[in-house]
Amino acid sequence: MKRKKIIVLLSIFVLILVVFFVYDYTFNSKHRDIANEEATVVLSAVNLFNDFQKDEAVATTKYLDKVIEIKGSVSAIEDNAIVLNNQIQVGFNIGETPKLTNGTALTIKGRCVGYDELLEMVKIDQATIINK
């Protein structure tokens, strides 16, 4: 009887430890640093938009959640984002929005979030400017 209690208590203790380590790994792991990652794809804003217009499913599997480098010119400036070539919405981290003017040609690197069918724009977040 005592041996059975010890085994049950030890099993519960091990289970609690496993749950704790899984929780810790899942919710406290390091965040992805897009600024220091190497871009997997380099292309122009027009080509990226055309890929999504041509076949959204293929483009989504090709670009979604990947770090991409995009060349284009600023066509609109929003609160915490810019729009390249009226086709790509580029979001920056809070407090990191650069001072740009319309028509400025630049290259950015960021994570592709996907295509917004309502606005007909490709969304990029966590962007950094490569050059001005």
Backbone bond lengths (Angstrom), bond angles and torsions (degrees), N, CA, C in turn:
res aa  C-N    CA-C-N  psi(-1)  N-CA   C-N-CA  omega(-1)  CA-C   N-CA-C  phi
1 M - - - 1.457 - - 1.532 111.01 -
2 K 1.327 117.77 -45.14 1.453 121.38 178.82 1.524 110.77 -64.60
3 R 1.295 116.38 -39.07 1.455 120.72 -179.22 1.537 110.30 -64.55
4 K 1.301 116.75 -40.11 1.461 121.97 179.14 1.540 110.49 -63.80
5 K 1.330 118.43 -41.17 1.461 122.66 177.98 1.529 110.77 -64.50
6 I 1.310 116.02 -41.59 1.471 120.25 -179.91 1.529 109.86 -63.60
7 I 1.310 117.32 -42.65 1.474 121.25 179.57 1.524 110.55 -64.86
8 V 1.319 117.70 -42.81 1.458 121.52 179.47 1.534 110.07 -64.77
9 L 1.322 117.81 -45.90 1.463 120.92 179.61 1.525 111.52 -64.33
10 L 1.323 116.58 -41.08 1.459 120.34 177.99 1.533 110.82 -65.09
11 S 1.307 117.51 -39.30 1.470 121.63 177.67 1.519 110.90 -64.30
12 I 1.310 117.56 -42.21 1.468 121.70 177.85 1.525 110.15 -64.32
13 F 1.309 117.84 -41.76 1.458 121.94 178.58 1.532 111.28 -62.37
14 V 1.318 117.15 -44.83 1.467 121.41 178.61 1.527 110.14 -63.79
15 L 1.323 117.08 -41.41 1.460 121.06 178.50 1.529 110.94 -62.25
16 I 1.308 117.38 -41.88 1.465 121.43 177.91 1.527 110.40 -63.25
17 L 1.317 117.49 -41.45 1.466 120.69 177.37 1.534 111.54 -62.89
18 V 1.308 116.67 -43.57 1.467 120.63 179.35 1.526 110.02 -62.34
19 V 1.319 117.29 -45.39 1.467 121.03 179.50 1.526 110.10 -61.74
20 F 1.325 117.18 -42.16 1.464 120.60 179.16 1.523 111.22 -61.17
21 F 1.343 118.67 -45.78 1.460 121.12 -178.01 1.526 111.69 -68.85
22 V 1.305 118.67 -36.54 1.460 121.13 176.23 1.523 110.00 -65.59
23 Y 1.315 117.56 -43.87 1.467 121.75 177.82 1.527 110.20 -61.22
24 D 1.326 116.96 -47.26 1.453 121.55 -178.74 1.530 111.19 -61.85
25 Y 1.306 117.34 -43.27 1.461 121.35 179.81 1.534 110.76 -65.43
26 T 1.312 116.63 -40.86 1.457 120.96 -176.21 1.522 112.30 -71.18
27 F 1.308 118.52 -46.19 1.458 121.33 -171.33 1.522 114.91 -99.82
28 N 1.314 118.68 -10.46 1.455 119.90 -178.58 1.519 112.69 -122.53
29 S 1.316 117.75 20.47 1.454 119.69 178.86 1.526 109.28 -75.40
30 K 1.333 115.84 162.82 1.462 120.58 -178.13 1.522 110.15 -68.03
31 H 1.325 114.39 145.50 1.453 120.56 178.29 1.524 109.80 -79.47
32 R 1.293 114.98 154.58 1.450 121.59 179.08 1.526 109.45 -74.52
33 D 1.334 116.77 131.93 1.460 122.05 -179.89 1.525 109.28 -104.98
34 I 1.325 115.69 92.89 1.464 121.93 -175.69 1.528 111.19 -63.19
35 A 1.322 117.64 -35.32 1.463 121.08 -176.50 1.528 111.83 -62.89
36 N 1.314 117.91 -30.18 1.463 120.94 -178.25 1.522 113.35 -97.98
37 E 1.322 118.04 -4.21 1.460 120.56 177.92 1.520 110.41 -81.76
38 E 1.304 115.35 152.89 1.460 121.95 176.77 1.526 109.06 -80.97
39 A 1.322 117.68 137.56 1.464 121.66 178.30 1.527 109.61 -69.18
40 T 1.338 115.96 132.82 1.462 120.25 179.46 1.516 111.69 -85.50
41 V 1.334 117.57 -24.98 1.462 122.67 -178.20 1.523 108.72 -137.40
42 V 1.334 117.07 137.89 1.462 122.57 175.01 1.519 107.21 -122.56
43 L 1.346 116.93 122.45 1.454 120.66 179.65 1.525 110.49 -158.72
44 S 1.311 115.37 172.49 1.463 119.59 179.85 1.529 109.75 -85.82
45 A 1.314 115.51 161.92 1.465 120.93 179.54 1.521 110.71 -62.83
46 V 1.309 117.16 -37.11 1.467 121.14 179.90 1.529 110.61 -65.29
47 N 1.337 117.21 -43.96 1.465 120.30 179.97 1.524 111.91 -65.15
48 L 1.317 116.96 -39.61 1.465 120.12 178.22 1.528 110.44 -63.44
49 F 1.310 116.63 -46.55 1.467 120.48 179.17 1.528 111.09 -62.70
50 N 1.326 117.32 -42.67 1.470 120.81 179.33 1.528 112.03 -62.85
51 D 1.336 117.10 -36.42 1.468 119.81 176.61 1.523 110.66 -61.54
52 F 1.321 117.44 -42.01 1.467 120.35 179.37 1.531 110.92 -71.29
53 Q 1.310 118.10 -34.29 1.464 121.08 178.22 1.531 111.05 -69.00
54 K 1.326 116.45 -38.98 1.459 121.36 -177.09 1.525 111.50 -66.76
55 D 1.337 116.54 -54.04 1.464 121.56 -179.37 1.520 108.29 -152.01
56 E 1.319 115.04 99.84 1.473 120.38 -174.81 1.526 112.03 -62.98
57 A 1.318 117.96 -38.79 1.466 121.07 -177.73 1.527 111.44 -64.07
58 V 1.318 116.68 -44.20 1.467 120.73 179.22 1.523 110.34 -66.91
59 A 1.327 116.73 -44.61 1.462 120.52 -179.91 1.524 111.13 -64.34
60 T 1.327 117.40 -36.32 1.461 120.23 178.85 1.526 110.69 -63.83
61 T 1.316 117.66 -44.89 1.468 119.43 178.77 1.527 111.14 -67.87
62 K 1.314 116.99 -28.01 1.463 121.35 -177.79 1.530 112.82 -79.07
63 Y 1.350 117.54 -37.37 1.460 120.98 -171.06 1.528 115.55 -115.63
64 L 1.318 119.23 -21.08 1.462 121.33 -172.53 1.529 112.21 -59.00
65 D 1.311 116.14 129.64 1.464 125.22 177.79 1.529 113.13 62.81
66 K 1.316 116.63 22.22 1.456 121.31 176.83 1.520 108.73 -107.53
67 V 1.326 116.32 152.07 1.463 121.54 176.80 1.521 106.85 -84.32
68 I 1.336 115.28 120.42 1.459 120.01 -178.87 1.524 110.01 -126.14
69 E 1.327 114.36 151.56 1.458 121.54 177.94 1.528 107.70 -109.35
70 I 1.328 116.60 127.08 1.457 121.83 -173.27 1.521 110.50 -125.17
71 K 1.330 115.18 135.73 1.462 121.54 175.86 1.517 108.11 -108.50
72 G 1.330 116.14 134.48 1.453 120.57 178.72 1.509 111.19 -173.87
73 S 1.319 115.98 -175.95 1.466 119.95 177.88 1.523 109.34 -120.04
74 V 1.312 115.57 146.53 1.462 122.39 -176.87 1.523 108.92 -70.88
75 S 1.355 115.33 125.67 1.460 119.29 178.21 1.527 112.33 -113.57
76 A 1.320 117.22 -17.93 1.464 120.94 176.91 1.520 108.71 -155.04
77 I 1.326 115.04 149.62 1.459 121.23 178.12 1.515 107.86 -121.91
78 E 1.336 116.42 125.19 1.454 122.76 -179.55 1.524 108.59 -112.67
79 D 1.339 117.43 -175.95 1.466 121.08 -176.98 1.520 112.87 -55.61
80 N 1.311 116.94 -57.59 1.454 120.62 -176.44 1.525 110.55 -125.71
81 A 1.321 116.20 27.62 1.455 120.61 -177.10 1.520 110.30 -155.78
82 I 1.320 114.67 167.59 1.455 121.54 172.40 1.531 107.81 -131.10
83 V 1.313 115.89 164.66 1.463 121.12 176.15 1.520 107.23 -119.70
84 L 1.330 115.69 128.29 1.458 121.30 177.69 1.522 109.29 -99.74
85 N 1.309 117.20 129.17 1.469 124.35 175.39 1.526 113.34 51.29
86 N 1.310 118.99 30.14 1.471 124.35 -177.82 1.525 112.99 56.63
87 Q 1.333 117.87 21.36 1.456 120.74 -174.02 1.527 114.28 -133.71
88 I 1.307 118.17 -25.99 1.458 122.30 -175.05 1.523 108.78 -122.01
89 Q 1.336 116.81 119.80 1.463 120.63 175.65 1.520 108.00 -94.76
90 V 1.313 115.98 121.28 1.458 122.60 -174.77 1.517 109.01 -112.00
91 G 1.326 116.80 117.84 1.448 121.62 178.80 1.521 111.55 -100.90
92 F 1.316 115.03 140.20 1.463 121.46 177.79 1.522 108.88 -108.93
93 N 1.321 116.78 162.82 1.459 120.27 174.53 1.515 109.01 -66.36
94 I 1.324 116.71 153.45 1.462 121.35 -177.43 1.529 109.71 -58.47
95 G 1.296 115.70 130.40 1.459 121.29 179.30 1.518 113.81 86.32
96 E 1.320 118.17 -1.34 1.458 120.94 -178.00 1.526 113.04 -111.51
97 T 1.320 117.46 12.58 1.459 119.75 -178.78 1.526 109.35 -68.39
98 P 1.322 117.04 121.51 1.468 119.60 -178.00 1.521 111.76 -76.31
99 K 1.306 115.94 159.14 1.467 122.05 175.81 1.516 107.89 -87.53
100 L 1.323 116.14 106.12 1.460 121.95 -178.79 1.515 109.85 -128.48
101 T 1.309 115.57 164.68 1.459 121.09 174.90 1.524 108.72 -121.70
102 N 1.318 116.06 159.95 1.464 120.51 178.37 1.523 110.21 -61.65
103 G 1.325 114.84 140.52 1.455 120.59 179.15 1.511 114.43 90.64
104 T 1.320 118.13 -7.02 1.455 121.34 179.59 1.530 109.66 -68.98
105 A 1.325 116.90 125.89 1.465 121.19 176.34 1.525 108.15 -85.71
106 L 1.321 115.65 132.43 1.459 119.22 -179.90 1.521 111.49 -154.12
107 T 1.315 114.43 167.59 1.458 122.68 176.16 1.514 107.76 -119.93
108 I 1.321 116.28 129.69 1.462 120.77 179.04 1.531 109.39 -121.98
109 K 1.319 114.23 159.36 1.460 120.79 174.32 1.515 107.05 -127.78
110 G 1.332 117.09 131.20 1.449 120.83 -178.86 1.512 111.54 -164.02
111 R 1.322 115.49 -179.84 1.464 122.57 -179.13 1.519 109.47 -97.09
112 C 1.324 115.97 129.75 1.460 120.51 179.20 1.526 109.07 -78.55
113 V 1.320 115.96 123.60 1.459 122.00 -178.69 1.523 110.97 -95.65
114 G 1.334 117.57 -24.70 1.450 120.49 178.52 1.510 112.18 136.39
115 Y 1.323 114.64 -166.54 1.457 122.25 -175.51 1.518 109.39 -113.24
116 D 1.319 116.58 129.71 1.455 122.48 177.47 1.525 107.93 -96.69
117 E 1.329 116.57 107.26 1.465 120.88 -176.74 1.524 112.31 -67.56
118 L 1.316 117.38 -31.83 1.459 120.57 -178.57 1.528 111.14 -66.99
119 L 1.328 116.50 -48.24 1.459 120.89 179.81 1.524 112.77 -87.71
120 E 1.329 116.42 -11.33 1.458 123.30 -175.63 1.515 110.81 54.49
121 M 1.342 114.76 54.66 1.458 121.96 178.78 1.520 109.51 -139.06
122 V 1.316 114.90 147.62 1.458 121.31 171.32 1.515 106.39 -86.76
123 K 1.330 116.90 137.43 1.462 121.20 -177.08 1.530 110.31 -105.94
124 I 1.319 115.23 132.67 1.461 123.85 176.13 1.525 106.83 -125.17
125 D 1.338 116.89 136.45 1.470 118.49 175.89 1.522 110.13 -129.15
126 Q 1.316 116.08 173.92 1.462 125.18 -178.75 1.527 111.44 52.03
127 A 1.320 115.94 41.43 1.466 121.47 -174.50 1.517 112.54 -81.77
128 T 1.301 114.34 152.14 1.455 122.37 171.29 1.532 107.46 -132.73
129 I 1.305 117.22 150.35 1.450 121.43 -179.41 1.525 108.47 -88.76
130 I 1.327 115.09 127.44 1.466 121.06 178.19 1.522 109.49 -81.14
131 N 1.335 117.31 -47.09 1.472 121.40 177.20 1.513 109.66 -146.17
132 K 1.309 116.13 167.02 1.477 121.07 177.05 1.493 109.62 -117.58
